[in-house]
Amino acid sequence: MPPKPGDILELAIDTLAYGGQGIGRVDGFVVFVRGALPGDLALVEVTRRKSGFAEARLISLVAPSPRRTPFRCDHAPDAGGCEWQTFDYSGQLEFKHRQVVEALAHIGGLDHVTVEPIVGMADPWRYRNKMEYSFGLDGGEPVLGMHRRGSWREVVDVPDCHLAPLEISRARQAVLTACRALELPVYSSAAHIGLLRHLVVRRGLASGELLLNLFVTERFPEERELAERVAAEQPYTSFAVTVNETRADAAVGVGPFMIVGPPYFHEELAGVRLRVPALAFLQTNSEMCGVLYETALRYAAPAAGRSAYDLYCGIGSLSLLLARQAAPVYGLELQDEAIAAAAENARLAGRTDIAFAAGDVRKLLLDPPTGRDTDIARLIEADGKPHQSLRTPATQPFAPPAVIVTDPPRAGMARKAVERMALLGAERIVFVSCNPATLAANAAQLATIGYRLTTVTPVDMFPHTHHIEAVALFVREA
Ligand SMILES: C[S@@+](CC[C@H](N)C(=O)[O-])C[C@H]1O[C@@H](n2cnc3c(N)ncnc32)[C@H](O)[C@@H]1O
């Protein structure tokens, strides 16, 4: 008899689901429990039942898993975000590896793929190059931290998150102290009044540069004084204000308006120096991002004088790496600002053999015209948004690239984008993915159109969270 809502059960947790929930079984019926780990014997209350599974709330641990370790942060149980902080690190790596294997087998129907050992961190703490804090009130006092697990309203003060470098934690404290001293009002989402909304702190691991970006509802007179007070506590490179006057509870808005320093910081990934604009995407773990990119480059094996594509290129990091050997390189990306930054990064690196274009990859990769008498450089120009384009004679025949690197968002690639990517006829496709489920679905599609998945390397970019990153190599069947 499957359990029903309200039932209290003693449940042995035997594995983890993708998403990080513990899985236990009652007479074979699956029960998901957030916060439970493999090896736990847990007392749980069933909260929901669906046709094939139930969900339950963890009440207490009857016998904790031998793989449990103590919390390192005092606020981790409340703050959310790093739900695996009490799971020993070797256990985390083992489950992440297993989840890649299982996703490929169960979702992609691919059970003969070599999944290399996951690359973990030697020291899996203080790895984040970006922290996003929310302002809130606790007993009328401003606090600055994370939303309480499961609550959009309440903010837990987080003086020192152990995933953040100490400089970032100190910057958070300096901003909070200065905001309290200046009596700046915290924004209330219920009343849509107040000033302070979010603080984003970014730090280049290689450069040590620190960029602080304060998200507020409007520009305010004390901006410079605030910046000076913070600098006296924690030196930084840049201090910006970004205005979010909407109701959206996110660190987005108009800006950045620079109070001190330039609107970017510098980072170096796999030997490539990058200028990163305040609001641009960058992988949040710089150390492991270097490993990720080196793995992608090894799989890509770009060839001198052969072209390469970098799909979903962001600010152009992988394009610059590919351009060490390949020429030309084509980088495609949705956001105009990211493409402008990518073009600037190429210029700063003295590269003239990379063309970037802004737009949806699915639309930019038009079906090659009959006879393939053109190449992507002119397709990019046809889209009307070239930032830097190569002069390719119209008569030059289309030459399939040696390699395509693709790094889509979590949702993976649209079916049409995968089809059009395959039509370019590259010998190899290197797929960088932050979601094994969509990687598996895209891999299954690629298998039907001539690309065989040969090897996958998971890289642990996000210790103490359930998130999984992997690089996959596809080769074109002869
Ligand atoms: C996972 S990030 C990868 C960025 C870059 N490769 C890197 O390593 O920093 C995915 C990127 O895809 C972009 N993007 C999202 N949807 C897109 C689409 N439909 N077409 C092109 N780019 C898209 C996002 O703006 C983001 O920069």
The ligand as an SDF file (V2000), in Angstrom:
LIG
                    3D

 27 29  0  0  0  0  0  0  0  0999 V2000
   26.4500   28.1800  -19.8520 C   0  0  0  0  0  0  0  0  0  0  0  0
   26.6760   29.7900  -20.5180 S   0  0  0  0  0  0  0  0  0  0  0  0
   28.1950   29.5290  -21.3900 C   0  0  0  0  0  0  0  0  0  0  0  0
   28.9790   30.7650  -21.6820 C   0  0  0  0  0  0  0  0  0  0  0  0
   30.4140   30.5680  -22.1030 C   0  0  0  0  0  0  0  0  0  0  0  0
   30.6070   29.4680  -23.0080 N   0  0  0  0  0  0  0  0  0  0  0  0
   31.3190   30.4460  -20.8900 C   0  0  0  0  0  0  0  0  0  0  0  0
   31.9680   29.4110  -20.7030 O   0  0  0  0  0  0  0  0  0  0  0  0
   31.4100   31.4130  -20.1200 O   0  0  0  0  0  0  0  0  0  0  0  0
   25.4390   29.8110  -21.7490 C   0  0  0  0  0  0  0  0  0  0  0  0
   25.3950   31.0550  -22.5970 C   0  0  0  0  0  0  0  0  0  0  0  0
   24.3740   30.8650  -23.5940 O   0  0  0  0  0  0  0  0  0  0  0  0
   23.7380   32.0930  -23.8330 C   0  0  0  0  0  0  0  0  0  0  0  0
   22.4420   31.7580  -24.4570 N   0  0  0  0  0  0  0  0  0  0  0  0
   21.3030   31.3470  -23.8590 C   0  0  0  0  0  0  0  0  0  0  0  0
   20.3760   31.0300  -24.7820 N   0  0  0  0  0  0  0  0  0  0  0  0
   20.9380   31.2380  -25.9980 C   0  0  0  0  0  0  0  0  0  0  0  0
   20.4820   31.0720  -27.3460 C   0  0  0  0  0  0  0  0  0  0  0  0
   19.2430   30.6330  -27.6130 N   0  0  0  0  0  0  0  0  0  0  0  0
   21.3340   31.3730  -28.3540 N   0  0  0  0  0  0  0  0  0  0  0  0
   22.5800   31.8350  -28.0730 C   0  0  0  0  0  0  0  0  0  0  0  0
   23.0810   31.9810  -26.8240 N   0  0  0  0  0  0  0  0  0  0  0  0
   22.2650   31.6990  -25.8020 C   0  0  0  0  0  0  0  0  0  0  0  0
   23.6830   32.7610  -22.4780 C   0  0  0  0  0  0  0  0  0  0  0  0
   23.5570   34.1650  -22.6120 O   0  0  0  0  0  0  0  0  0  0  0  0
   25.0270   32.3400  -21.8690 C   0  0  0  0  0  0  0  0  0  0  0  0
   26.0300   33.2900  -22.1380 O   0  0  0  0  0  0  0  0  0  0  0  0
  1  2  1  0
  2  3  1  0
  2 10  1  0
  3  4  1  0
  4  5  1  0
  5  6  1  0
  5  7  1  0
  7  8  2  0
  7  9  1  0
 10 11  1  0
 11 12  1  0
 11 26  1  0
 12 13  1  0
 13 14  1  0
 13 24  1  0
 14 15  1  0
 14 23  1  0
 15 16  2  0
 16 17  1  0
 17 18  1  0
 17 23  2  0
 18 19  1  0
 18 20  2  0
 20 21  1  0
 21 22  2  0
 22 23  1  0
 24 25  1  0
 24 26  1  0
 26 27  1  0
M  CHG  2   2   1   9  -1
M  END
$$$$
